Amino acid sequence: MASRKMTAQEREWRAQDDLRTLTQAAQIQGDRSRLSAVQKHAAEQVRSLNKVAGKTAAGPRKRGK
């Protein structure tokens, strides 16, 4: 897929959006209950993705034998 150059307006929008993202991340990191909830959710997602990838907590499943 060919990439095209972003316009000045698109670059400005991206910078504004990135600032909002970083601001929200800083707020979450400063709030213990929100951060704990995020970490719990992330751990659940990792477990789910590991199942899809065929991995267990001990590492990837061995095939054969």
BELMO-V206083 format. One line per field, one symbol per residue. phi: phi as a letter, one per 20 degrees, with the letter a starting at -180 (. if undefined). A space follows every 10 residues. Layout:
phi: ???
This chain:
phi: .fedfffgff fffffffffg fffffffffe dgffffffff ffffffffff ffemddfepf fednj
